[in-house]
C-alpha cells in the first residue's frame, strides 16, 4: 500500500507526542524522520515546518542549532475540545486520565472538535484540572449547518448542533440567495480576536425547515456525507473489467455445483455474503462462508480506492443508503445475486454435528447462488420445517445454535434490543413505525459470519502453528510473515460502569457478580434473560448496552469482550466497510506468503475507519430522531404509555412504549409540587407529596410539542399536561437572541444515546 502524505494535524500531534515521550532528549529532523518512518522529501519539508511551528508556539525548544526537545512545562497542554450543550467544554488530552474543564468564557475562538492549546489554571483548587484555550491549532471542520436569520443590514446563522455555542455572522453580500428562516450550509471565513461571533458565508441553501428533502440533505451536509459519487469515480467503476474469464476461474476453488444461497433483509440490494452446505463422505458438514471479492476489483492507488478510503463505510439513513462503493460494484458486480457466477473470498469449515471444527480453508472461490432468501422466508422454514432447501436450512440452524451455545459458555453477551424502522410514503413522510428484532434466521447468518470473522483473525493474528489449517499455512514462508491484522476490538467494561449497573440492578432485585470478566458477562446475560417481559426490561437493556465501551478498529489486539473472542476482525462485509477490504488484502498476501502494508499506515486507516463509523452512527441517529419527531407532530395532545429512560438535573426523558419515540419533560415544567433531583437514585422527589419519578418507571405522558427544527419532542406527565399547556413550552431567550436548546440526554449517567454499529 502506498504511503500517503501525512496530514498536518496528524504530524503536529505525532511529533509533539514523540518529543514529550522522550523528555530531555534532543533530536534533529533526520532522527525524527527515521523514527516516524518519514521517507519522502515532501514529508521531510513538512516535518521541518512543524518543528519550527512547535518552537514558535512554545511547545519545544532548540537547545542547539537544528536539535529539538519538548519544553518541560506543565502549564500548556494540547487536546481536542468537546463542548457541552451549556457552552462549557472539556479538552481531551492523550495519556491524561481526566479531561480539562474549560469554563464557557475561556473557550476563546474554539469550536467543537478543534485541536487546541490550553493553559492550565494553577490557581484552581478543585478536584479537576481547569484551564483556558489560548490557541486553536487545527479546525476540526469549517462547514456547518443551521437556520439563517436575515436582518436589513446583516444575517446570522443559528447552528443546528447543540455543541456549537455561537451564531455565525453573515454579511449581506454572502447570503447566496437564502431566504429568512431557511436551512443553509455555511463556511467559516474568519474569527478575529475580540469579535463575539465568527464570520461565515452561505455555501448551500437546502430549503425551509420541516421539509423532508431539506432536513435529510441538511443532515448529510452536517456530517459531511456526500450526496453523489464524483463523475470521474462513477466512470472509473463502469470501466472496470467485470467478465469472469476461464483463466480467472482456474485460479480459484469452484463452488458453482454446491448448494449455495443468500439470506438478507427483504429490501436489500447488495448481497455480500452467501452460505454453501455439503455433506462430505467423512460425515462432516462442509460449510462455506462466501464473501464478495471486492478487493479483486477495488485496486490500490486508484481514485476509486481513495474514494472508498475517504468514505470508509456505507451510511444508512432512514430513507436512503449512502454507499461506500458505486452502485455498479455494490449492487451488481460484487452483489451475490442468484443464478449469476460471482468471484468470492471464502472461509470454508468442516464441522461435525456438534459444530466442532475439524478442518478450515481460506481462499479465492467462484460461486453461483441457487436462491435469494429473505429473513422472513427462512424464519418460516425454521418454524414450520417446510419449504425450499428446508433440509439444508434446518441443518444450518442447528449448527448455528451449537456455535451460539459455545459462545455463551465462553462469555459472549447477547443484546437483542429492537431497532426502530419507519414506513415512509412517496414523499418520505413517516406513516408507521415498526421494530426489527433478531429471530433465528438473523442469528443463523450472524453465527456463521462471526465464525468466519473469528477464524480469519486467528489465522492472521495468532503466532504460526496455532490452529492453522489453511492452504499454505504451515510453510516456512508463512512462519516468517508478520502477524499483522486489522482487529475489531471491544474492551472490558470499566469497574465504575459495572458497579453502577450492578447497583442499579440491585434496586430491582437483580444480583450481579462483577468479580471478574467471565462473571460479568454471565451476570449481564442472566440479567437480560431475567428482565424479559418485565416493566424494567427496556431500561435495563439500555443500561447494559451503554455500560459497554465502544468497539473500534486497530492493529493492536485486545480481544472482543462482548463476543468473548480472543481474536476478532471484520471480514464479511467489504461492500460496505473498508476495514473488511483491508482484511481481504492482508489475508490474500498471507496466503501468497507476502507482507501487505505496514503497521503505522494500517493503524491510521483503522483510526479513520473508527472515526467514520462514529460519524455514520451519529448521522443515522439524527435521521431517526428527525423522523420520530415528524411522526409525532400530528399527535400533540395525545396520551401514551411510556417508560422513564433518563433522569437529569434539567429534566426527565421518557420513551413511548408503542413507538419508542423519546421526549423530554423539563424539570421546570414539573407542576403541582416542588420537585428535587436525587442524582444518586436517578429520580425526582416531590417535597410535599413525596411523589417519585424514577428511572425505569412506567408513566403516562401527553405530547406537548414536536419541534422539527431542533429534532426534539416535549412531553408532560398526563396529570400535569393541562397546567403545562396553559403555561406553554416556550424556551427562554438566550444571550444570542434565540430559544434555549434542550440539553441532550448524552450527559445522563448511562443514557448516552450512543448506538453500537455492529460487532
C-alpha positions in Angstrom: 0.0 0.0 0.0 1.3 3.4 -0.9 2.4 5.7 2.0 0.0 8.6 1.9 1.2 12.1 2.8 0.7 12.7 6.5 -1.9 15.5 7.2 -0.5 18.5 9.1 -2.8 18.0 12.1 -1.6 14.4 12.4 2.1 15.3 12.0 1.8 18.1 14.6 0.3 15.7 17.2 2.7 12.9 16.3 5.9 15.0 16.6 4.8 16.6 19.8 3.8 13.2 21.3 7.2 11.7 20.3 9.2 14.5 21.8 7.1 14.6 25.0 7.6 10.8 25.3 11.3 11.3 25.1 11.6 14.2 27.6 15.1 15.8 28.0 16.3 14.3 24.7 17.1 16.4 21.7 16.6 15.2 18.1 17.4 16.6 14.7 14.9 16.4 11.9 16.6 13.4 10.3 16.4 11.4 13.5 12.8 12.3 14.0 12.0 11.4 10.3 13.7 8.0 10.7 11.8 7.3 14.0 8.5 8.3 12.4 9.2 6.4 9.1 9.1 9.6 7.0 10.9 8.7 3.8 10.0 11.3 1.2 11.1 14.9 0.6 7.6 16.5 0.9 7.0 15.0 4.3 10.6 15.9 5.5 9.9 19.5 4.5 6.6 19.4 6.3 8.4 18.0 9.4 10.9 20.9 9.4 8.0 23.4 9.2 6.2 21.6 12.0 9.3 21.7 14.3 9.6 25.5 13.7 5.9 26.0 14.4 6.1 24.0 17.6 9.1 26.1 18.7 7.3 29.4 17.9 4.2 28.2 19.8 6.3 27.3 22.9 5.9 23.6 22.8 9.5 22.7 22.0 12.9 24.3 22.5 16.0 24.3 20.4 18.9 23.8 22.9 21.4 23.7 20.0 21.1 24.5 16.3 18.9 22.0 14.5 18.1 19.9 17.5 14.8 20.0 19.2 13.3 18.7 22.5 10.0 19.1 24.3 9.7 22.1 26.6 9.4 20.9 30.2 6.4 22.7 31.4 3.1 21.7 32.9 1.4 25.0 32.0 0.3 24.1 28.4 -1.3 21.0 27.0 -2.9 20.2 23.7 -6.0 18.2 23.0 -9.4 18.0 21.4 -12.1 20.2 22.7 -15.6 18.8 23.4 -18.3 21.3 24.2 -21.4 20.6 26.4 -24.8 21.9 25.5 -24.4 24.6 28.1 -21.3 26.2 26.4 -18.7 24.9 28.8 -16.2 22.4 27.4 -13.7 19.7 28.2 -10.4 19.2 26.5 -9.4 15.6 25.9 -5.7 15.1 26.2 -4.0 11.9 25.2 -2.5 10.0 28.1 -4.2 12.3 30.6 -6.6 10.4 32.8 -9.0 13.3 33.4 -10.2 15.8 30.9 -9.5 19.5 31.4 -12.6 21.6 32.2 -13.0 24.9 30.2 -15.5 27.5 31.5 -17.7 29.0 28.8 -15.9 32.3 29.0 -12.5 30.7 28.4 -13.0 28.8 25.2 -11.7 31.7 23.1 -12.5 31.1 19.4 -12.6 27.3 19.6 -15.3 25.3 18.0 -16.5 21.7 18.6 -13.7 19.1 17.9 -10.9 21.6 17.3 -7.3 20.7 18.3 -6.4 23.4 20.9 -3.6 24.6 23.1 -4.7 25.0 26.7 -3.2 27.0 29.6 -3.8 25.2 32.9 -5.1 27.3 35.7 -2.7 26.6 38.6 -4.7 28.7 41.0 -7.8 26.5 40.6 -8.0 24.2 43.6 -10.9 21.9 42.6 -10.7 18.2 42.1 -10.5 18.5 38.3 -8.0 20.4 36.2 -9.3 23.7 34.8 -7.9 25.8 32.0 -8.4 28.2 29.2 -8.0 27.9 25.4 -5.1 30.1 24.3 -4.9 29.0 20.6 -6.8 26.9 18.1 -4.1 24.8 16.4 -6.3 23.0 13.8 -10.0 23.3 13.0 -12.0 20.1 13.1 -14.3 21.4 10.4 -15.1 24.7 8.7 -18.5 23.9 7.2 -21.7 23.9 9.4 -25.5 23.7 9.0 -28.1 26.0 10.6 -31.0 28.3 10.1 -30.5 31.8 8.7 -32.0 34.8 10.3 -31.9 37.8 7.9 -31.9 41.5 9.1 -31.9 44.5 6.8 -28.1 45.0 7.1 -26.8 41.6 8.0 -27.7 38.0 8.9 -26.9 35.3 11.4 -27.0 31.6 11.1 -28.1 29.7 14.2 -26.3 26.3 14.0 -28.3 23.0 14.3 -25.7 21.4 16.6 -26.1 21.9 20.3 -22.3 21.6 20.5 -21.9 24.9 18.7 -22.2 27.6 21.2 -22.2 30.7 18.9 -24.1 32.0 16.0 -22.3 32.9 12.7 -22.3 36.4 11.3 -23.1 36.6 7.6 -22.7 39.7 5.5 -25.5 40.6 3.1 -23.2 40.0 0.2 -22.5 36.4 1.3 -26.2 35.3 1.8 -26.2 33.5 -1.6 -29.9 33.9 -2.2 -31.1 32.4 1.0 -34.4 33.5 2.5 -35.1 34.2 6.1 -35.8 31.1 8.1 -34.2 28.7 5.5 -31.8 25.9 6.4 -28.3 26.5 4.9 -24.8 25.2 4.9 -22.1 27.8 5.7 -18.3 28.0 5.5 -16.3 29.7 8.3 -14.2 32.6 6.9 -12.6 34.0 10.0 -13.0 34.7 13.7 -11.0 37.8 14.6 -9.6 38.3 18.1 -12.1 40.3 20.1 -15.1 39.5 17.9 -18.1 37.9 19.6 -19.1 35.9 16.5 -17.3 34.2 13.7 -17.9 35.3 10.2 -19.1 32.9 7.5 -20.5 32.7 4.0 -23.6 30.7 2.8 -22.4 27.9 0.6 -25.7 25.9 0.0 -29.4 26.6 0.6 -31.4 23.5 1.5 -34.9 25.0 1.9 -37.3 25.6 4.7 -37.1 23.5 7.9 -39.6 20.7 8.4 -39.5 19.5 4.7 -38.2 16.0 4.2 -35.7 16.8 1.4 -34.4 19.9 3.3 -33.8 18.0 6.6 -32.2 14.9 5.1 -29.9 17.0 2.9 -29.0 19.1 5.9 -28.2 16.0 8.0 -25.9 14.8 5.2 -24.2 18.2 5.0 -23.8 18.4 8.8 -22.0 15.1 8.9 -20.0 15.6 5.7 -21.8 12.8 3.8 -21.6 13.1 0.0 -24.8 13.1 -2.0 -23.3 11.6 -5.1 -20.1 10.0 -6.3 -17.9 12.3 -8.5 -18.4 11.6 -12.2 -14.8 10.5 -12.6 -15.3 7.9 -9.9 -18.5 6.6 -11.4 -16.8 6.4 -14.8 -13.8 4.5 -13.4 -16.2 2.0 -11.8 -18.1 1.5 -15.0 -14.9 0.8 -16.9 -13.8 -2.0 -14.6 -13.3 -5.4 -16.4 -16.1 -7.4 -14.9 -16.1 -10.5 -17.2 -15.2 -13.7 -15.3 -12.8 -15.5 -17.5 -11.9 -19.2 -17.6 -8.3 -18.2 -16.7 -9.6 -16.5 -13.5 -11.8 -19.4 -12.6 -8.9 -21.8 -13.0 -7.1 -19.9 -10.2 -10.0 -20.4 -7.8 -11.8 -23.2 -5.9 -15.0 -23.9 -7.7 -18.2 -24.0 -5.6 -20.7 -23.5 -8.5 -22.0 -27.0 -8.1 -22.5 -26.8 -4.4 -25.8 -25.7 -2.8 -25.4 -22.0 -2.1 -27.9 -19.2 -1.1 -28.0 -15.8 0.4 -30.2 -14.6 3.3 -30.9 -10.9 3.6 -33.5 -8.3 4.5 -36.4 -8.1 2.1 -35.3 -4.6 0.8 -31.6 -5.5 0.5 -29.9 -4.6 -2.8 -26.3 -5.7 -2.1 -25.8 -9.3 -1.2 -22.2 -9.5 0.1 -22.3 -12.9 1.8 -23.6 -16.4 0.9 -23.6 -19.8 2.6 -22.9 -23.1 1.0 -23.6 -26.5 2.5 -22.5 -30.0 1.6 -22.4 -33.3 3.4 -19.0 -34.9 3.0 -18.1 -38.6 2.7 -16.2 -38.4 6.0 -19.5 -37.5 7.7 -18.7 -33.8 8.3 -20.7 -30.8 7.1 -18.7 -28.5 4.8 -20.0 -25.0 5.4 -18.7 -22.2 3.1 -18.9 -18.6 4.1 -18.6 -16.8 0.8 -17.9 -13.1 0.7 -17.9 -10.9 -2.3 -14.3 -10.5 -3.6 -14.4 -6.7 -3.6 -10.6 -6.4 -3.5 -10.4 -8.2 -6.9 -12.0 -5.1 -8.4 -11.0 -2.4 -5.9 -7.3 -1.9 -6.6 -4.9 0.1 -4.5 -3.7 3.5 -5.7 -6.8 4.1 -7.9 -9.1 7.1 -7.4 -11.9 4.6 -6.7 -10.0 3.1 -3.8 -9.1 6.6 -2.5 -12.8 7.5 -2.5 -13.7 4.2 -0.6 -11.0 5.0 2.0 -12.4 8.5 2.5 -16.0 7.2 2.9 -14.8 4.1 4.9 -18.4 2.9 5.5 -21.8 2.9 3.9 -24.3 5.0 5.8 -27.9 4.1 6.3 -30.3 7.0 6.9 -34.0 6.3 7.3 -34.8 7.0 3.6 -31.6 6.1 1.8 -28.2 4.4 1.7 -25.0 6.4 1.1 -22.8 3.6 -0.2 -19.1 3.2 0.2 -18.8 1.9 -3.4 -20.6 3.0 -6.6 -23.8 1.1 -7.5 -22.2 -0.8 -10.4 -20.0 -2.6 -7.8 -22.2 -2.7 -4.7 -25.5 -3.7 -6.3 -24.3 -5.6 -9.4 -20.7 -6.8 -9.9 -20.0 -7.6 -6.3 -23.5 -8.5 -5.3 -24.0 -12.3 -5.0 -27.2 -12.3 -6.9 -28.9 -15.7 -7.7 -28.1 -17.6 -10.9 -25.0 -15.4 -11.6 -21.4 -16.5 -11.4 -19.5 -14.4 -8.8 -16.0 -14.1 -7.5 -15.7 -14.6 -3.7 -13.1 -14.8 -0.9 -14.3 -17.7 1.2 -13.8 -19.2 4.6 -14.7 -22.9 4.5 -15.2 -25.2 7.5 -15.7 -28.9 8.1 -18.0 -29.2 11.1 -19.3 -32.2 12.9 -22.8 -32.5 14.2 -21.7 -30.6 17.4 -20.4 -27.7 15.3 -16.8 -28.5 16.2 -14.3 -27.5 13.5 -12.1 -30.3 12.1 -10.7 -28.5 9.0 -10.7 -24.9 7.8 -9.6 -23.4 4.5 -9.4 -19.8 3.3 -9.0 -18.7 -0.3 -10.4 -17.3 -3.5 -13.5 -19.0 -5.0 -16.2 -18.8 -7.7 -19.8 -19.4 -6.7 -23.3 -19.4 -8.2 -26.1 -18.7 -5.7 -29.1 -21.0 -6.1 -31.6 -18.9 -4.2 -32.0 -15.5 -2.7 -33.8 -15.9 0.7 -35.3 -13.1 2.9 -35.0 -13.4 6.7 -38.8 -13.9 6.8 -38.8 -16.8 4.4 -36.0 -18.6 6.3 -37.7 -17.9 9.6 -40.9 -19.5 8.3 -38.9 -22.6 7.1 -37.3 -22.9 10.6 -40.6 -22.6 12.4 -42.7 -24.8 10.0 -39.9 -27.2 8.8 -41.4 -26.8 5.3 -40.1 -25.0 2.2 -37.4 -24.9 -0.4 -34.0 -26.1 0.8 -35.6 -26.9 4.2 -33.1 -29.7 5.0 -30.1 -27.5 4.4 -31.6 -24.6 6.3 -32.5 -26.7 9.2 -29.0 -28.2 9.4 -27.5 -24.7 9.3 -29.9 -23.5 12.0 -29.0 -26.5 14.2 -25.2 -25.9 13.7 -25.6 -22.2 14.3 -27.3 -22.8 17.6 -24.5 -25.1 18.6 -22.0 -22.3 17.8 -24.1 -19.9 19.8 -24.2 -22.2 22.8 -20.4 -22.4 22.6 -20.1 -18.6 22.5 -22.3 -18.4 25.6 -20.1 -20.7 27.6 -17.1 -18.5 26.6 -18.7 -15.3 27.8 -20.4 -13.8 24.7 -23.0 -11.3 25.7 -26.3 -11.3 23.8 -28.1 -8.0 23.3 -31.4 -8.3 21.4 -32.7 -4.7 21.5 -35.2 -3.9 18.9 -34.2 -1.5 16.1 -36.7 1.3 15.2 -37.7 1.5 11.5 -40.2 3.6 9.6 -42.7 3.1 6.8 -42.4 6.1 4.6 -44.8 7.4 1.9 -43.7 8.6 -1.5 -42.8 12.0 -0.1 -40.7 10.5 2.7 -43.3 11.2 5.4 -43.4 8.6 8.2 -46.7 6.8 8.2 -45.8 4.0 10.6 -43.2 2.7 13.0 -42.1 -0.9 13.3 -39.3 -2.7 15.1 -36.7 -5.1 13.8 -35.9 -7.9 16.2 -33.5 -10.8 15.8 -35.0 -14.2 15.2 -33.4 -17.5 14.5 -33.0 -16.6 10.8 -30.9 -13.5 11.6 -28.9 -15.4 14.2 -28.2 -18.2 11.8 -26.4 -15.8 9.5 -24.8 -13.9 12.3 -23.3 -17.0 13.9 -21.6 -18.1 10.7 -20.3 -14.6 9.9 -18.9 -14.5 13.5 -17.2 -17.8 12.9 -15.6 -16.6 9.7 -14.5 -13.3 11.3 -13.0 -15.0 14.3 -11.2 -17.7 12.4 -9.7 -15.2 9.9 -8.5 -13.1 12.8 -6.9 -16.1 14.4 -5.2 -17.1 11.2 -3.8 -13.6 10.6 -3.0 -12.8 14.2 -2.1 -15.9 16.1 1.6 -17.0 16.2 2.3 -19.5 13.5 1.4 -23.1 14.1 -1.6 -22.5 16.4 -4.9 -23.6 15.0 -4.0 -23.0 11.4 -5.4 -25.4 8.7 -5.5 -23.0 5.8 -3.8 -23.5 2.4 -0.1 -22.8 2.8 -0.4 -22.0 6.5 2.4 -24.4 7.6 5.0 -23.4 5.1 8.3 -21.9 6.3 7.5 -18.7 4.4 4.3 -18.5 6.4 6.2 -18.8 9.7 8.3 -15.8 8.9 5.5 -13.5 7.9 4.4 -10.7 10.3 1.1 -11.4 12.2 -0.4 -8.2 11.0 -4.2 -7.9 11.2 -6.9 -5.3 11.4 -8.8 -6.2 14.5 -12.2 -5.3 15.7 -11.7 -4.9 19.5 -14.0 -4.4 22.4 -12.5 -3.7 25.8 -13.8 -5.0 29.1 -16.2 -2.5 30.8 -14.7 -0.2 33.5 -15.1 -1.1 37.1 -17.1 2.1 37.6 -19.6 1.3 34.9 -20.1 -2.2 36.2 -20.5 -1.0 39.8 -23.2 1.5 38.6 -25.0 -1.1 36.6 -24.8 -3.7 39.4 -26.0 -1.2 41.9 -29.0 -0.1 39.8 -29.9 -3.7 39.0 -29.9 -4.5 42.7 -32.7 -1.9 43.3 -34.9 -4.1 41.2 -33.9 -7.2 43.0 -31.3 -8.5 40.4 -27.9 -9.6 41.8 -24.8 -9.4 39.6 -21.4 -10.9 40.2 -18.7 -8.5 38.8 -15.6 -10.0 40.4 -14.0 -10.9 37.1 -14.7 -10.5 33.3 -16.2 -14.0 33.0 -18.6 -13.4 35.8 -19.5 -10.0 34.4 -20.6 -11.5 31.0 -22.5 -14.3 32.7 -24.3 -11.8 35.0 -25.2 -9.5 32.1 -26.6 -12.4 30.1 -28.6 -13.6 33.1 -29.9 -10.0 33.8 -31.0 -9.7 30.2 -32.9 -13.0 30.5 -34.4 -12.2 33.9 -35.9 -8.8 32.8 -37.7 -10.3 29.8 -41.3 -9.1 29.8 -40.8 -7.1 32.9 -41.6 -3.4 33.1 -37.9 -2.6 33.6 -36.8 -4.7 30.5 -36.3 -1.8 28.1 -34.5 0.3 30.7 -32.2 -2.5 31.9 -31.3 -3.5 28.3 -30.5 0.1 27.6 -28.3 0.5 30.7 -26.5 -2.8 30.0 -25.7 -1.8 26.4 -24.5 1.6 27.4 -22.3 0.3 30.2 -20.2 -1.3 27.4 -17.2 0.6 25.9 -17.2 1.3 22.2 -15.8 -1.2 19.7 -13.0 0.1 17.4 -10.6 -1.0 14.7 -6.9 -1.3 15.5 -3.9 -3.4 14.7 -3.3 -3.9 18.4 -5.3 -6.9 19.5 -7.1 -6.7 22.8 -9.8 -9.2 22.1 -13.6 -8.7 21.8 -15.0 -8.8 25.3 -18.7 -8.6 24.2 -18.3 -11.6 22.0 -16.0 -13.5 24.2 -13.4 -13.9 21.4 -9.6 -13.6 21.9 -9.2 -12.7 18.2 -11.8 -11.0 16.1 -11.9 -9.0 12.9 -14.4 -7.8 10.2 -14.1 -9.9 7.0 -17.7 -10.4 5.9 -18.9 -7.0 4.6 -16.3 -5.5 2.2 -19.1 -3.9 0.1 -20.0 -1.6 3.0 -16.9 -1.5 5.3 -13.4 -0.5 4.3 -11.7 -2.4 7.2 -13.1 -5.6 5.6 -11.3 -4.7 2.3 -8.1 -4.3 4.3 -8.6 -7.7 5.9 -9.1 -9.3 2.5 -5.9 -7.8 1.2 -4.0 -8.9 4.3 -5.4 -12.4 4.0 -4.5 -12.7 0.3 -1.0 -11.5 1.0 -0.6 -14.0 3.8 -1.8 -16.9 1.6 0.6 -15.9 -1.1 3.4 -15.7 1.5 3.8 -11.9 1.2 3.6 -9.0 3.5 1.0 -6.3 3.0 1.3 -2.6 4.0 2.9 -1.5 7.3 1.7 -1.2 10.9 1.7 2.6 11.0 -0.3 3.1 7.8 -2.8 0.4 8.8 -3.3 1.9 12.2 -4.1 5.3 10.7 -6.6 3.6 8.4 -8.1 1.9 11.4 -8.5 5.1 13.3 -10.1 6.8 10.3 -12.5 3.9 9.8 -13.4 4.0 13.5 -14.0 7.8 13.3 -16.1 7.5 10.1 -18.1 4.7 11.8 -18.9 7.1 14.6 -19.9 9.8 12.2 -22.2 7.4 10.3 -23.8 6.3 13.6 -24.5 9.9 14.6 -25.9 10.8 11.2 -28.2 7.7 11.3 -29.3 8.6 14.8 -30.1 12.2 13.7 -32.2 10.9 10.8 -34.1 8.5 13.1 -34.7 11.3 15.6 -36.0 13.6 13.0 -38.4 11.0 11.7 -39.6 10.3 15.2 -40.4 13.9 15.8 -42.1 14.1 12.4 -44.1 11.0 13.2 -45.3 12.6 16.5 -46.1 16.1 15.1 -49.8 15.2 14.5 -50.1 13.6 17.9 -49.8 16.7 20.0 -52.3 16.4 22.9 -52.5 12.6 22.7 -51.6 10.5 25.7 -49.3 7.4 25.6 -47.8 4.9 28.0 -44.1 5.4 28.4 -41.0 4.4 30.4 -38.5 6.8 32.1 -35.2 6.2 30.3 -33.2 9.1 31.6 -33.2 11.4 34.7 -31.0 14.5 34.7 -30.9 17.8 36.6 -32.6 19.5 33.6 -35.4 17.0 33.2 -36.8 13.5 32.6 -36.6 11.5 29.4 -39.5 9.2 28.6 -39.7 6.7 25.7 -43.2 5.9 24.4 -43.6 2.2 24.6 -45.6 1.6 21.4 -43.3 3.5 19.1 -40.0 4.1 21.1 -40.2 7.9 20.4 -38.2 9.6 23.2 -39.0 13.0 24.5 -38.2 15.2 27.5 -40.2 16.6 30.4 -38.2 19.7 31.6 -37.6 19.9 35.3 -39.0 23.4 35.4 -42.3 22.0 33.9 -42.9 19.6 36.8 -46.1 21.1 38.3 -48.1 20.6 41.4 -45.2 20.4 43.9 -41.6 21.3 44.4 -39.6 18.5 42.9 -35.9 18.0 43.8 -33.4 16.0 41.7 -32.0 13.0 43.6 -28.9 12.3 41.4 -27.7 9.2 43.4 -31.0 7.4 42.9 -31.8 8.7 39.4 -35.2 10.2 40.4 -37.2 13.3 41.2 -39.0 13.5 44.5 -41.9 15.8 45.4 -41.2 17.8 48.5 -44.8 17.8 49.8 -46.4 14.9 48.1 -43.4 12.5 48.1 -44.4 11.7 44.6 -41.4 10.0 42.9 -40.4 9.8 39.2 -37.6 7.3 38.9 -35.5 5.7 36.1 -37.4 2.7 34.9 -40.9 3.8 36.0 -43.8 3.3 33.6 -45.8 6.6 33.3 -48.5 8.2 31.2 -47.3 11.2 29.1 -49.0 13.7 26.9 -47.3 15.0 23.8 -47.0 18.8 24.1 -44.7 19.8 21.2 -42.8 18.3 18.3 -40.0 20.7 17.3 -38.8 19.6 13.8 -36.1 22.3 13.7 -34.4 21.0 16.9 -35.4 17.4 16.4 -36.9 17.4 19.9 -40.1 16.1 21.5 -41.5 17.8 24.5 -43.8 15.7 26.8 -45.6 16.3 30.1 -46.9 13.8 32.6 -50.5 13.3 31.7 -51.8 14.5 35.1 -49.7 17.7 34.7 -50.4 18.3 31.0 -53.2 20.8 31.4 -51.2 23.1 33.6 -48.2 22.8 31.3 -50.4 23.5 28.3 -51.7 26.7 30.0 -48.1 27.7 30.9 -46.8 27.0 27.4 -43.5 25.4 26.4 -41.6 28.4 25.0 -38.0 28.4 25.8 -36.2 31.4 27.4 -34.4 33.9 25.2 -30.7 33.4 25.5 -28.0 36.0 25.1 -27.8 35.1 21.4 -31.4 36.1 20.9 -32.8 32.6 20.3 -34.6 30.0 22.3 -32.6 27.8 24.6 -31.8 24.5 23.1 -32.9 21.5 25.2 -29.9 19.7 26.6 -29.4 16.2 25.1 -29.6 13.1 27.2 -26.0 12.4 26.4 -24.8 13.7 29.7 -27.0 11.4 31.8 -25.3 8.5 33.6 -25.7 5.5 31.3 -28.1 7.2 29.0 -25.7 8.5 26.3 -27.6 7.6 23.1 -24.6 6.0 21.5 -25.7 3.2 19.3 -23.2 0.4 18.6 -22.7 -0.2 14.9 -22.1 -3.9 14.6 -19.8 -6.1 16.4 
